[in-house]
Amino acid sequence: MNTMSVNVAAARSATSVAGTRESARDFLEGLDHPIAAEAADTVILVVSELVTNALRHGGGTCTLELTAHPDGIEVAVYDHSPQTPRMRTPDLNGGTGGFGWPMVNRLAQATSVTSQAAGGKTVSALLAR
């Protein structure tokens, strides 16, 4: 089982998210049993959404952990906010979002939100290989 962990800070959030996507792509390309290009693109999209949401709503820093399982890739993002993601009607006019969490839930085989004893939460998504 392969794992990778990346700490992300919002000091340069657009750059941080792009760097996190690049780290995730490097992780996927380095797997002993590579995944299909379309599945890799889906993992990268979910990484981007979860990290962006964690930086925007979770206190400005987060940790990404990727784990390769025999039948899937787990994307887990820890942030310091106890607030769980929520489904909401996407804002088509004001640009305030609302698209990411529903999209992650549609793309993933399973999602979960786990409160951490030390505070904060981990948002996880399991994606097909």
CORQUIJO-V210108 format. One record per backbone hydrogen bond with DSSP energy under -0.5 kcal/mol. NH is the residue of the N-H (numbers start at 1). CO is the residue of the C=O. If there is no record, write none. Layout:
nh:NH co:CO
nh:NH co:CO
This chain:
nh:2 co:68
nh:4 co:66
nh:6 co:64
nh:8 co:62
nh:10 co:60
nh:12 co:9
nh:13 co:10
nh:15 co:12
nh:16 co:12
nh:17 co:13
nh:18 co:14
nh:19 co:15
nh:20 co:16
nh:21 co:17
nh:22 co:18
nh:23 co:19
nh:24 co:20
nh:25 co:21
nh:26 co:22
nh:27 co:23
nh:28 co:24
nh:29 co:25
nh:30 co:26
nh:31 co:28
nh:34 co:32
nh:36 co:129
nh:40 co:36
nh:41 co:37
nh:42 co:38
nh:43 co:39
nh:44 co:40
nh:45 co:41
nh:46 co:42
nh:47 co:43
nh:48 co:44
nh:49 co:45
nh:50 co:46
nh:51 co:47
nh:52 co:48
nh:53 co:49
nh:54 co:50
nh:55 co:51
nh:56 co:52
nh:57 co:53
nh:58 co:54
nh:60 co:54
nh:60 co:55
nh:62 co:8
nh:63 co:78
nh:64 co:6
nh:65 co:76
nh:66 co:4
nh:67 co:74
nh:68 co:2
nh:69 co:67
nh:69 co:72
nh:72 co:69
nh:73 co:127
nh:74 co:67
nh:75 co:73
nh:75 co:125
nh:76 co:65
nh:76 co:74
nh:77 co:123
nh:78 co:63
nh:79 co:121
nh:80 co:58
nh:80 co:61
nh:91 co:97
nh:92 co:90
nh:95 co:91
nh:103 co:99
nh:104 co:100
nh:105 co:101
nh:106 co:102
nh:107 co:103
nh:108 co:104
nh:109 co:126
nh:110 co:126
nh:112 co:124
nh:114 co:122
nh:116 co:120
nh:119 co:116
nh:121 co:79
nh:122 co:114
nh:123 co:77
nh:124 co:112
nh:124 co:122
nh:125 co:75
nh:126 co:110
nh:127 co:73
nh:127 co:125
nh:129 co:71
